[in-house]
Amino acid sequence: MFESYYKDFSPFHSIVDIKSSIQINRCISSKNFRSRFISKLILNKEILFVSKNLQSPTKNHKFMSRNFWQKFINKYWQETIYLSISSNESEIYINKLRSNGLSVYKANEYKHFLTEFNKALISGNILVSLNNVTSNNIRLLNNKTYLKYIWHKKLYLSFSYLRNLKNIFTISRHLASQRNKVTYNSLPLFNIINDSNRIIIAESGEQALLNNNLLILLIQHYKNIFLASPKNKKIYTSLFFVNAEDAKEYKRHIENKYLKSSRSNYLKLFISPLYFYYNLLNLSSQNIDFHIIPDLQEISNLVYKYQYYRNIIFFKDQKYGKNYFKGQPIYLIEPVTAKHKFLKEKKLINYSYTNNLKITLKNYKAAFLNYDTAKLAWKKFQEKYHDYILPSEPILQVYNLEDYLGLYISDSSNISKKHQADSNVILVPSLETYMFIRNNLIAKNKYMFKEALKGHLLFIKQLVKRIVWSLTSRQPIN
C-alpha cells in the first residue's frame, strides 16, 4: 500500500517546483482590530521598562545637555522615549528643562517629532512587548509612573537590513540542501487556493485599514523582507491541514461566510509536500503566520482514549494533559527484544520501513501520523519476522511533528542538527489520507504544467487590469 502511495504522490511535486505558480492572496478580513492608542509601544526588539523614579523630588535631578554624538545617535540610531501621565512633578521637571535651555526639541522641532512619532504608531513601526511585565509592574503603571522604550532610527534599520540579508542567504542555502530529502516529501498537506492558484490567507482588520496608505504599505514590505523577526506581529494567517476532511470543512466555512468572493474566485483544495510548507514558513514574509492544523480527530482519540493504553509512552518534552496535546501527534515504534521461536536466542529488533521502489533497497525509520496505521504496519512487520515472538501491540512513543523535525528556524545562527532532517526518516500518513491522494491525483504532469501556466496568465491579466483601473478611476484623498 505505502509503496504505491509514495509512487502516486511523487508526480505532484513537480507543480510545487514552479514556485510562482502558487501565490499568496489575501481576501479574508477579520474584525479583531484593536484601536487603543497605547497598545503599540515598542519598536522591534524594545523591552517595556516600568519605573517610579519620576516621583522623586526634582531637586535631586542633575541637568545635563547633550553633546554632538548623543544628538547624532538620537537622530540616526535610536532615541529613548518616556511616556507618562501628566502630573505636577512632570510639569515642574519639564519647565525646569525649558528654563535652563535643555529641552531636546524646540517648539517647531517638537511638532515635527510628534508628527513622526504619530506616523510610526499608525504604520505599526512601534510594537508592544509585555514579556517582562509582572503584576507588580502593572500596579506601578496605575500609580502614574512612566514607560520607557527605545525608538530605532534609520541607521539602525540599515544595519539590521544587512544582517538580515545574511540571515536570508544562510537559511535559503540550508533549505536547498534539505529539499530532496524524503522526510520533507513523504507527507502531504492540504491548503485552500482559488482558481488563480493563489493561497487563501486571513487578513486582520487592522491591516485592511492600513492598506489605503501606499507609503505605509511600502514601509511594511521593506520591514517584512529585510527586518524580519519572529517577534514581529503577524497580520496574516495561512493554514495547512494534515487531514483532508478538516481542509474541506474550512473551505466550506469560507464559502458560506464570503459568498460573493467565493463565487467569483472558485476555491479548491491544494495538495503539497511538507517541504512546500517548510519553505514558506522560513523564507516568506515574516508578517504571515503559517500554521499546521493537526488531524483533529486523531488528537481527540489520543487525548481521550489512546493515552491511557499500556503500549503508549510520551516523549519527555511533549506537552499534553487530560484535555490537550501540543502539535500534530506522531507515533514512533520502539525497538523490542524478541525471542526466536526455534533457536531460543534473543535479539533486539528495530522496526523499519523498506522502500523497494528503487533498484537499491533502503530502510527508513517510520513516523506514523495515525495510531491505527501504526498498528497496521506492526502487523505487517510481525508477518516479516514470523520466526520471532513479538508483542501483539507495538510500543509507541508519542511526540509532535513540529518539534520532532524542528521546522521553524528563528535565526541562521541556530541551524543545528535539530533542523537537519534525518534522511532515514519517512512520514507515514493515515490510510484515509492515502486513499484521498490516490483518488484525486489523476492529473498527469502535462495537465499540471497547463494549470501552472494558466495561473501565470491569470496573474498577468489581473495585474494589468488593476493598473488600468488605478490610472482611470478616481482615488480617495488620504
VENRACOR-V506474 format. One record per pair of residues at least 4 apart in sequence whose ideal C-beta (glycine too) atoms are under 6 Angstrom apart, sorted by the first residue. I is the first residue (numbers start at 1). J is the second residue. Records with the same first field share a line. If there is no record, write none. Layout:
I->J, J
//
This chain:
3->357
4->8
5->434
7->357
8->438, 441
9->437
12->441
13->273
14->445, 448
15->448, 452
16->272, 276
18->452
21->197, 452, 455
22->197
23->198
24->199
25->198
26->201, 203
27->261
28->202, 203
29->203, 205, 208
30->202, 204, 205
31->205
33->205, 206
34->39
39->128
40->121, 126, 128
41->128, 149
42->46, 127, 128, 129, 149
43->125, 126, 151, 152
44->152
46->149, 150
47->132
48->129, 133
49->148
50->137, 140, 145
52->140, 145
54->146
56->60
58->92, 93
63->100, 102
65->102
66->70, 71
73->77
74->79
76->153, 154, 155
77->153, 155, 156
78->150, 152, 153, 156
79->151
81->149, 151
82->146, 148
83->147
84->90, 146
85->144
87->144
97->102, 103
98->103
105->109, 110, 113
119->123
120->125, 126
121->126
123->216, 219
127->233
133->137
140->145
152->156
160->227
161->226
164->226
167->412
170->412
171->282, 409, 412
174->415
175->279
178->421
181->421, 423
182->186, 426
183->421, 425
184->274, 275, 278
185->273, 275
186->426, 427
187->274, 427
188->271, 437
189->240, 272, 277
190->241, 244, 247, 269, 271
191->199, 240, 270
192->200, 251, 267
193->197, 198, 199, 270
194->198, 265, 267
195->266
196->455, 458
197->455
201->236, 238
202->237
203->207, 236
204->235
207->235
210->216
223->227
224->285, 286, 287
228->286
230->410
232->286
234->287, 289
235->287
236->288
237->289
238->288, 290
239->291, 293
240->277, 292
241->246, 247, 293
242->294, 295, 328
243->295
244->436
246->296
247->269
251->267
254->258
255->262
258->262
261->265
262->267
272->276
274->278
278->407
279->283
280->284, 290
281->290
282->409
284->288
292->328
294->299, 328
298->370
299->325
301->305, 306
302->306, 307, 325, 329
303->325
306->312, 371
307->312
311->393, 395, 396
312->396
313->397
314->318, 398
315->397, 399
318->399
319->326
320->325
326->400
327->400, 402
328->400, 401
329->398
330->367, 369, 399, 401
331->368, 374, 396
332->367, 397
333->351, 394
334->395, 397
335->348, 350
336->349
337->346, 348
338->349, 388, 389, 390
339->346, 389
340->345, 387, 388
341->387
351->381
352->363
353->364, 366, 426
354->361, 363
355->362
356->361
364->424, 426
365->424, 425
366->426, 428
367->427
368->373, 374, 428
369->429
370->430
373->430, 431
374->396
378->394
382->390
399->404
402->407
406->418, 419
409->419
415->419
429->433
437->441
443->447, 448
469->473
//
